[in-house]
Amino acid sequence: MRYNKIPTSLFVENRKRFCEKMQSNSIAILTSNDVMPNNADDVMGFAQNNDLFYLSGIDQDETILVLFPDAIKEENRAILFVKEVSEHSKIWEGDFLTKEEVVDVSGVKNVKWIHEFEKTIQLFAFESDVFYLGHNEHIKRVTSEIETRQDRMIAWCKQKYPLHQYDRVAKITRQLRPVKSVEEIKIIQEAIAISIKGFKGLLKTIKPNVKEYELEAELTYEMVKGGGTRHAFKPIVASGKNACALHYNFNKEVCKDGEMVLVDFGVCYANYNSDTTRCVPVNGKFSERQRAVYQSVLNCLKKGEELFKPGVFPKDYEAKMADFVEFELIQLGLITAEEIKNQNPDFPAYKEYFMHGTAHYLGLDVHDVGLYSRPFEVGMVLTCEPGIYISEEGIGCRLENDYVITENGCINLSIDMPIEIDEIEALIKEG
């Protein structure tokens, strides 16, 4: 892998905590993701199933983790099934992990080839009552029409063992994954450090008539150079009015003199992600109006960061953030107190210029798993991303940092990414 080896203790501890929450006499089966096809015999890049990675650290396809905490033999309480290394596979695809390497990465001492899975489960199923199975039930909009390896595992288990009880892996991982360990936070910081280098490289490149994709190339260069696995998501490099489209990512237009560019991007490092957003002036100098809008968004970000404290509920956090943005919109002359007084409560006046939430969990997923009915806790990592979008003026501004909740508030993990107006202007001038 491109990234540095993660301490095996992280995965050992994750499995221990997961098994403690399983029902008695139950088995958990977690599968890897598929390698997705492209055209002919080509494939897309592989991305591991995050629950499997969280519990094993194994980052290759055709992998199955079986957990059976109540197994009589200790060796059967955790088994990893991986694809077999052969001379043929070495010639065509390079080396997969050997059994010894799987043990070293995961801490699971019992490793079998994947063709041994069915026979092993047949023995375990007779002694168990419940199967925990994984499924992508977290933000399904991109997988709703795709049959995954998890889907096939669910169908196979229910066909082979129809009389067993079934439960959900997600019920446990949604409790565990939101609170990050010290080691996980270090990995996220690695991803953010690469992002910071990419943004500083972009500041040296930006100038009138540069293409959006040329700025994206700076982010990609530092991501690859820094050992990032891939972009956390397709970068948004949106100049002028393009920044008013929240998920614009064509990145094909010319950045014109007098415009601002919104850059929303992240790095995936060791399967953990960063997610940051900045806005910069194409010609190196914010106009008076751009400066006012930018400062309003920055004010909201700084106030939002003060709300990240243990015990605060996400819905209360979002309500206060909406109040902050509403206040700034009044200062900018975009809405009035009278409009607020007479507004439709189902569509508040601020929604014309600010139409999204401002915080989401961050980790193995960019929008990581977590329950929004659960208050913030020490160790949770979240983003804060207020924005103001004025389509009639061709100005879209969003700013985003990544934070970890602490006992006394939060720490801004992306504090070294330039954000103050004077600093950004100075760095562009330097470049």
TIMAR-272498 format. One record per residue (C-alpha): chain; y, x, z; residue number from 1. Coordinates in pm, whole numbers, plus 50000, padded with zeros to 5 digits. Example, Ala and Ser with C-alpha at 12.3 -4.5 7.8 and 13.67 -1.06 7.14 Angstrom:
2
<A,<49550,51230,50780>,1>
<A,<49894,51367,50714>,2>
//
This chain:
431
<A,<50000,50000,50000>,1>
<A,<50359,50108,49952>,2>
<A,<50454,50044,50311>,3>
<A,<50373,50251,50619>,4>
<A,<50058,50159,50811>,5>
<A,<50115,49879,51061>,6>
<A,<49965,49942,51407>,7>
<A,<49622,49780,51425>,8>
<A,<49711,49651,51772>,9>
<A,<49942,49391,51614>,10>
<A,<49653,49216,51436>,11>
<A,<49417,49252,51732>,12>
<A,<49670,49082,51958>,13>
<A,<49745,48811,51701>,14>
<A,<49376,48725,51676>,15>
<A,<49341,48719,52054>,16>
<A,<49627,48471,52092>,17>
<A,<49499,48259,51802>,18>
<A,<49146,48238,51945>,19>
<A,<49280,48135,52286>,20>
<A,<49421,47820,52123>,21>
<A,<49105,47722,51934>,22>
<A,<48883,47440,52059>,23>
<A,<48559,47543,52226>,24>
<A,<48262,47610,52000>,25>
<A,<48474,47626,51685>,26>
<A,<48502,47851,51379>,27>
<A,<48821,47943,51191>,28>
<A,<48796,48036,50823>,29>
<A,<49098,48192,50654>,30>
<A,<49102,48289,50289>,31>
<A,<49320,48516,50078>,32>
<A,<49541,48389,49801>,33>
<A,<49430,48399,49437>,34>
<A,<49554,48649,49186>,35>
<A,<49750,48418,48957>,36>
<A,<49701,48448,48579>,37>
<A,<49982,48510,48336>,38>
<A,<49867,48506,47971>,39>
<A,<49551,48638,47802>,40>
<A,<49403,48890,48047>,41>
<A,<49728,48962,48231>,42>
<A,<49803,48860,48588>,43>
<A,<50107,48818,48811>,44>
<A,<50165,49033,49118>,45>
<A,<49945,48954,49416>,46>
<A,<50093,48803,49734>,47>
<A,<49864,48764,50034>,48>
<A,<49811,48444,50229>,49>
<A,<50041,48494,50526>,50>
<A,<49815,48346,50794>,51>
<A,<49531,48572,50683>,52>
<A,<49761,48874,50685>,53>
<A,<49900,48779,51027>,54>
<A,<49550,48783,51175>,55>
<A,<49397,49076,50985>,56>
<A,<49651,49296,50806>,57>
<A,<49431,49294,50494>,58>
<A,<49644,49286,50183>,59>
<A,<49403,49232,49894>,60>
<A,<49247,48932,49721>,61>
<A,<48891,48800,49763>,62>
<A,<48910,48834,50140>,63>
<A,<48786,48590,50406>,64>
<A,<48837,48614,50781>,65>
<A,<48597,48423,51008>,66>
<A,<48673,48383,51378>,67>
<A,<48403,48247,51612>,68>
<A,<48523,48322,51968>,69>
<A,<48222,48157,52135>,70>
<A,<47958,48342,51933>,71>
<A,<47679,48477,52156>,72>
<A,<47686,48816,51986>,73>
<A,<48022,48988,52029>,74>
<A,<47999,49137,51678>,75>
<A,<48009,48784,51531>,76>
<A,<48333,48678,51700>,77>
<A,<48540,48823,51416>,78>
<A,<48409,48908,51069>,79>
<A,<48596,49014,50757>,80>
<A,<48443,48957,50414>,81>
<A,<48591,49171,50137>,82>
<A,<48510,49242,49775>,83>
<A,<48264,49519,49714>,84>
<A,<48380,49856,49589>,85>
<A,<48180,49971,49286>,86>
<A,<48201,50243,49024>,87>
<A,<48299,49975,48770>,88>
<A,<48587,49846,48987>,89>
<A,<48710,50201,49049>,90>
<A,<48730,50269,48676>,91>
<A,<48912,49949,48582>,92>
<A,<49120,49858,48888>,93>
<A,<49124,50158,49119>,94>
<A,<48997,50161,49473>,95>
<A,<48976,49853,49691>,96>
<A,<48951,49897,50064>,97>
<A,<48624,50042,50186>,98>
<A,<48456,49887,50490>,99>
<A,<48581,50178,50699>,100>
<A,<48938,50126,50581>,101>
<A,<48915,49752,50656>,102>
<A,<48811,49836,51013>,103>
<A,<49097,50086,51045>,104>
<A,<49361,49840,50920>,105>
<A,<49244,49525,51097>,106>
<A,<49053,49634,51406>,107>
<A,<48771,49397,51303>,108>
<A,<48453,49598,51346>,109>
<A,<48218,49367,51157>,110>
<A,<48292,49391,50785>,111>
<A,<48068,49243,50514>,112>
<A,<48086,49208,50137>,113>
<A,<48214,48871,50027>,114>
<A,<47882,48767,49866>,115>
<A,<47738,48754,50221>,116>
<A,<47981,48481,50331>,117>
<A,<47778,48167,50255>,118>
<A,<47463,48293,50426>,119>
<A,<47661,48394,50735>,120>
<A,<47844,48064,50763>,121>
<A,<47516,47875,50731>,122>
<A,<47396,48046,51050>,123>
<A,<47725,47991,51234>,124>
<A,<47767,47628,51130>,125>
<A,<47448,47524,51307>,126>
<A,<47583,47658,51637>,127>
<A,<47942,47527,51605>,128>
<A,<48108,47186,51609>,129>
<A,<48457,47238,51462>,130>
<A,<48592,47418,51155>,131>
<A,<48955,47534,51148>,132>
<A,<49069,47564,50786>,133>
<A,<49393,47688,50633>,134>
<A,<49610,47494,50392>,135>
<A,<49960,47538,50255>,136>
<A,<50122,47244,50431>,137>
<A,<50450,47432,50491>,138>
<A,<50698,47353,50207>,139>
<A,<50445,47240,49946>,140>
<A,<50685,47182,49656>,141>
<A,<50562,47489,49464>,142>
<A,<50187,47440,49522>,143>
<A,<50147,47063,49511>,144>
<A,<49984,47071,49166>,145>
<A,<49791,47398,49204>,146>
<A,<49436,47427,49335>,147>
<A,<49431,47728,49565>,148>
<A,<49147,47931,49714>,149>
<A,<49218,47741,50038>,150>
<A,<49172,47409,49858>,151>
<A,<48839,47527,49720>,152>
<A,<48727,47645,50065>,153>
<A,<48811,47305,50218>,154>
<A,<48617,47123,49947>,155>
<A,<48318,47360,49980>,156>
<A,<48300,47330,50360>,157>
<A,<48323,46951,50357>,158>
<A,<48057,46926,50087>,159>
<A,<47821,47163,50270>,160>
<A,<47899,47050,50626>,161>
<A,<48025,46689,50610>,162>
<A,<47936,46602,50971>,163>
<A,<48141,46876,51139>,164>
<A,<48485,46810,51284>,165>
<A,<48779,46969,51103>,166>
<A,<49108,47100,51236>,167>
<A,<49407,47288,51095>,168>
<A,<49483,47658,51119>,169>
<A,<49851,47568,51076>,170>
<A,<49851,47380,51406>,171>
<A,<49802,47714,51580>,172>
<A,<49995,47953,51355>,173>
<A,<50305,47730,51360>,174>
<A,<50311,47788,51737>,175>
<A,<50248,48162,51724>,176>
<A,<50433,48295,51420>,177>
<A,<50792,48189,51504>,178>
<A,<50808,48426,51804>,179>
<A,<50798,48780,51670>,180>
<A,<50654,49083,51846>,181>
<A,<50850,49407,51878>,182>
<A,<50641,49551,51594>,183>
<A,<50716,49256,51364>,184>
<A,<51089,49288,51431>,185>
<A,<51070,49658,51338>,186>
<A,<50909,49566,51005>,187>
<A,<51178,49305,50934>,188>
<A,<51440,49570,51012>,189>
<A,<51277,49797,50751>,190>
<A,<51316,49519,50493>,191>
<A,<51680,49470,50594>,192>
<A,<51751,49846,50576>,193>
<A,<51637,49847,50213>,194>
<A,<51854,49541,50145>,195>
<A,<52157,49719,50288>,196>
<A,<52107,50015,50050>,197>
<A,<52075,49773,49760>,198>
<A,<52399,49595,49847>,199>
<A,<52588,49922,49884>,200>
<A,<52455,50028,49544>,201>
<A,<52579,49700,49398>,202>
<A,<52928,49764,49539>,203>
<A,<52939,50092,49345>,204>
<A,<52844,49913,49022>,205>
<A,<53054,49597,49025>,206>
<A,<53349,49582,48785>,207>
<A,<53488,49337,48529>,208>
<A,<53252,49261,48238>,209>
<A,<52938,49382,48414>,210>
<A,<52641,49149,48363>,211>
<A,<52492,48963,48660>,212>
<A,<52153,49115,48578>,213>
<A,<52302,49466,48594>,214>
<A,<52395,49397,48955>,215>
<A,<52045,49257,49013>,216>
<A,<51909,49587,48878>,217>
<A,<52080,49776,49160>,218>
<A,<51905,49556,49415>,219>
<A,<51572,49606,49236>,220>
<A,<51617,49984,49217>,221>
<A,<51667,50022,49591>,222>
<A,<51391,49771,49667>,223>
<A,<51134,49973,49469>,224>
<A,<51269,50310,49582>,225>
<A,<51258,50202,49946>,226>
<A,<50892,50095,49933>,227>
<A,<50952,49722,49917>,228>
<A,<50652,49522,49799>,229>
<A,<50866,49287,49591>,230>
<A,<51184,49081,49609>,231>
<A,<51152,48828,49892>,232>
<A,<51259,48571,49631>,233>
<A,<51424,48588,49290>,234>
<A,<51771,48727,49364>,235>
<A,<52072,48503,49315>,236>
<A,<52358,48691,49146>,237>
<A,<52608,48417,49069>,238>
<A,<52957,48487,48939>,239>
<A,<53244,48238,48934>,240>
<A,<53136,47875,48904>,241>
<A,<52768,47976,48900>,242>
<A,<52796,48033,49274>,243>
<A,<52842,47657,49323>,244>
<A,<52480,47603,49211>,245>
<A,<52290,47675,49531>,246>
<A,<51972,47814,49370>,247>
<A,<52122,47960,49052>,248>
<A,<51919,48266,48950>,249>
<A,<51946,48302,48574>,250>
<A,<52163,48611,48640>,251>
<A,<52264,48634,48272>,252>
<A,<52641,48578,48265>,253>
<A,<52927,48828,48242>,254>
<A,<53119,48882,48567>,255>
<A,<53482,48823,48475>,256>
<A,<53798,48978,48616>,257>
<A,<53936,48754,48891>,258>
<A,<53600,48598,48984>,259>
<A,<53386,48638,49293>,260>
<A,<53012,48708,49279>,261>
<A,<52772,48552,49531>,262>
<A,<52465,48771,49594>,263>
<A,<52177,48610,49786>,264>
<A,<51875,48841,49804>,265>
<A,<51595,48974,50020>,266>
<A,<51330,49242,50033>,267>
<A,<50962,49189,50113>,268>
<A,<50834,49491,50305>,269>
<A,<50478,49490,50441>,270>
<A,<50478,49113,50372>,271>
<A,<50776,49055,50606>,272>
<A,<51110,48952,50457>,273>
<A,<51483,48994,50483>,274>
<A,<51730,48732,50358>,275>
<A,<52100,48816,50329>,276>
<A,<52398,48685,50131>,277>
<A,<52732,48841,50048>,278>
<A,<53027,48755,49821>,279>
<A,<53238,49021,49650>,280>
<A,<53538,49025,49413>,281>
<A,<53456,49146,49063>,282>
<A,<53776,49348,49029>,283>
<A,<53755,49487,49383>,284>
<A,<54033,49276,49531>,285>
<A,<54008,48923,49670>,286>
<A,<54278,48686,49548>,287>
<A,<54477,48504,49814>,288>
<A,<54267,48188,49772>,289>
<A,<53937,48379,49761>,290>
<A,<54036,48566,50075>,291>
<A,<54114,48240,50256>,292>
<A,<53783,48076,50158>,293>
<A,<53586,48391,50241>,294>
<A,<53752,48423,50582>,295>
<A,<53677,48058,50658>,296>
<A,<53306,48111,50585>,297>
<A,<53307,48432,50788>,298>
<A,<53467,48246,51080>,299>
<A,<53181,47994,51068>,300>
<A,<52922,48273,51056>,301>
<A,<53067,48443,51362>,302>
<A,<53081,48115,51555>,303>
<A,<52728,48031,51445>,304>
<A,<52594,48359,51575>,305>
<A,<52726,48267,51921>,306>
<A,<52504,47956,51918>,307>
<A,<52181,48154,51883>,308>
<A,<52062,48136,52243>,309>
<A,<51733,48044,52410>,310>
<A,<51706,47670,52476>,311>
<A,<51933,47553,52191>,312>
<A,<51768,47295,51966>,313>
<A,<51801,47345,51589>,314>
<A,<51946,46995,51534>,315>
<A,<52224,47063,51788>,316>
<A,<52289,47400,51629>,317>
<A,<52323,47243,51282>,318>
<A,<52555,46970,51413>,319>
<A,<52791,47228,51562>,320>
<A,<52784,47437,51246>,321>
<A,<52886,47130,51047>,322>
<A,<53180,47086,51285>,323>
<A,<53287,47447,51227>,324>
<A,<53276,47408,50849>,325>
<A,<53457,47075,50870>,326>
<A,<53741,47241,51065>,327>
<A,<53772,47522,50808>,328>
<A,<53776,47274,50518>,329>
<A,<54077,47104,50677>,330>
<A,<54253,47441,50708>,331>
<A,<54185,47509,50341>,332>
<A,<54333,47171,50240>,333>
<A,<54006,47044,50095>,334>
<A,<53964,46745,50325>,335>
<A,<54194,46565,50567>,336>
<A,<54162,46421,50914>,337>
<A,<54221,46077,50760>,338>
<A,<53926,46122,50521>,339>
<A,<53706,46221,50814>,340>
<A,<53818,45917,51011>,341>
<A,<53723,45684,50723>,342>
<A,<53414,45872,50602>,343>
<A,<53074,45725,50535>,344>
<A,<52861,45850,50829>,345>
<A,<52566,45888,50592>,346>
<A,<52772,46117,50369>,347>
<A,<53037,46298,50576>,348>
<A,<53345,46427,50395>,349>
<A,<53246,46792,50445>,350>
<A,<52928,46737,50240>,351>
<A,<53131,46756,49918>,352>
<A,<53190,47125,49985>,353>
<A,<52901,47218,50214>,354>
<A,<52566,47053,50145>,355>
<A,<52290,47261,50304>,356>
<A,<52159,47370,50642>,357>
<A,<52261,47699,50794>,358>
<A,<51956,47832,50980>,359>
<A,<51592,47888,50899>,360>
<A,<51312,48090,51052>,361>
<A,<51245,48427,50890>,362>
<A,<50930,48640,50887>,363>
<A,<50618,48644,50672>,364>
<A,<50775,48359,50476>,365>
<A,<51143,48367,50383>,366>
<A,<51155,48012,50517>,367>
<A,<50905,48091,50788>,368>
<A,<50686,47845,50974>,369>
<A,<50824,47677,51284>,370>
<A,<50890,47340,51440>,371>
<A,<51249,47222,51430>,372>
<A,<51172,47006,51734>,373>
<A,<51127,47329,51932>,374>
<A,<51425,47503,52094>,375>
<A,<51515,47863,52013>,376>
<A,<51314,48118,52210>,377>
<A,<51339,48490,52276>,378>
<A,<51182,48676,51982>,379>
<A,<51251,48414,51716>,380>
<A,<51414,48553,51401>,381>
<A,<51651,48324,51211>,382>
<A,<51918,48340,50945>,383>
<A,<52267,48194,50966>,384>
<A,<52419,48105,50627>,385>
<A,<52729,47884,50618>,386>
<A,<52900,47830,50285>,387>
<A,<53187,47655,50108>,388>
<A,<53157,47554,49742>,389>
<A,<53464,47441,49545>,390>
<A,<53338,47366,49197>,391>
<A,<53679,47257,49066>,392>
<A,<53816,47603,49152>,393>
<A,<53509,47798,49041>,394>
<A,<53467,47940,49392>,395>
<A,<53135,47943,49578>,396>
<A,<53107,48146,49895>,397>
<A,<52807,48186,50128>,398>
<A,<52750,48455,50390>,399>
<A,<52416,48517,50559>,400>
<A,<52284,48748,50829>,401>
<A,<51948,48781,51003>,402>
<A,<51928,48750,51383>,403>
<A,<51672,48785,51659>,404>
<A,<51709,48566,51969>,405>
<A,<51734,48762,52296>,406>
<A,<51757,48659,52660>,407>
<A,<52137,48684,52649>,408>
<A,<52204,48551,52299>,409>
<A,<52109,48731,51979>,410>
<A,<52116,49061,51792>,411>
<A,<52244,49078,51435>,412>
<A,<51969,49273,51256>,413>
<A,<52183,49301,50941>,414>
<A,<52495,49428,51118>,415>
<A,<52512,49740,50897>,416>
<A,<52552,49538,50577>,417>
<A,<52928,49536,50500>,418>
<A,<53087,49194,50547>,419>
<A,<53453,49230,50650>,420>
<A,<53703,49180,50366>,421>
<A,<53881,49514,50405>,422>
<A,<53553,49705,50423>,423>
<A,<53416,49545,50107>,424>
<A,<53737,49611,49915>,425>
<A,<53741,49974,50034>,426>
<A,<53378,50034,49934>,427>
<A,<53429,49885,49586>,428>
<A,<53736,50106,49540>,429>
<A,<53533,50409,49652>,430>
<A,<53259,50326,49403>,431>
//
